[in-house]
Amino acid sequence: TRSEYFVAGHPMAGSEQDGLDGADADLFVGATWVLTPTNATNQDAHALTRSLAIAVGAEVIEIEPERHDALVAVVSHVPQLAATTLMDVASEAGDGSAVLLRLAAGGFRDMTRIAASHPAIWPDICAANRDAIVDALDSYVEALGAVRGMVASGDRVALLELLTRARNSRRALPVSAAIEGPLAEIRTPIADRPGVLAEVTTLAGSLGVNILDLEIVHSIEGESGVLVLVVPSARAASLVDALISSGYRPVRSEL
C-alpha cells in the first residue's frame, strides 16, 4: 500500500524567518532530524529517508510517534505559545509606549524571539497535536501557579531551589548531538562597539579553538553585554589566557 512508503519525520531546524528570508545552505547541518517509523513502514523507504537526512548534514534520531508528539509539545509548541502570550501581555502593558522597547533587555528579546515566526502555520500545528499540547500547557500552567505561590508568599528558599534547578538543567543542554567530549563555557563582558565579536572569534581561530556555540547577552542599557562561548574543555584555558592578555575579563566554567 502507499501508506507503507510514508515515513513520518521532520527536521528540528529553522528560525522565525519565513520564505527566502530564512534560506540557508547549511540549515540542516548539525540539526536533529526526527523520524517516527512504525512496524508498517517500508524498510527501503525508511532507509532512503534516513540517508537523505544524513546527506544534508542532519543527526537522525528515531522515536515512537506518541513519544514524539509529547516531546515536541514541550520543547517546540508550548514555547511558541508561551512566547506569543508573553509578547502579547508585554504589548498590552506597554500600551504602545517606547519605554517598553527601552526596558526590553536581552532576556526578554531571547524569550520572545519566536513570537515573530509566521503565525499561519501554528493553528494547524496546534490542531494536529492538540492533546499533547494541552497536556504540556496544563503542566506549564501548574508550574507557573507554583511560582506565583512562591513569589506571593515570599518563599525565597523554594524560589531559589527552582531557579538553581532550572539553571543547572539549562546549562546541561547539549550544544549538538554530534559533539563529543567535555565542554567549557567562557563568559566575558564586552563593549557594544563594532568589531568586538570579530576580535574574539579571530582570536579563537588563531589559537585553533573551535567555538561550538555563541550567545550575546545584552544589558538593559545597551552599552555593554556578556559574550558566552562554548568550547572544548581541553582548549578553554588557552582561550581564557589569550582573552585576559587582550584586556578581556573572562570567567570559565565546566559544562
Secondary structure, DSSP 4 states (H G I P E B T S, - for coil): -GGGG---EEEE---S--GGGG--TTTTTT-EEEE---TTS-HHHHHHHHHHHHHTTPEEEE--HHHHHHHHIIIIIHHHHHHHHHHHHHHHHHTT-HHHHHH--HHHHHHHGGGGS-GGGHHHHHHHTHHHHHHHHHHHHHHHHHHHHHHHHT-HHHHHHHHHHHHHHHHTS-S-TT--S-EEEEEEEEESSTTHHHHHHHHHHHTT----EEEEEE-SSSSEEEEEEEEEHHHHHHHHHHHHHTT---EEEE-
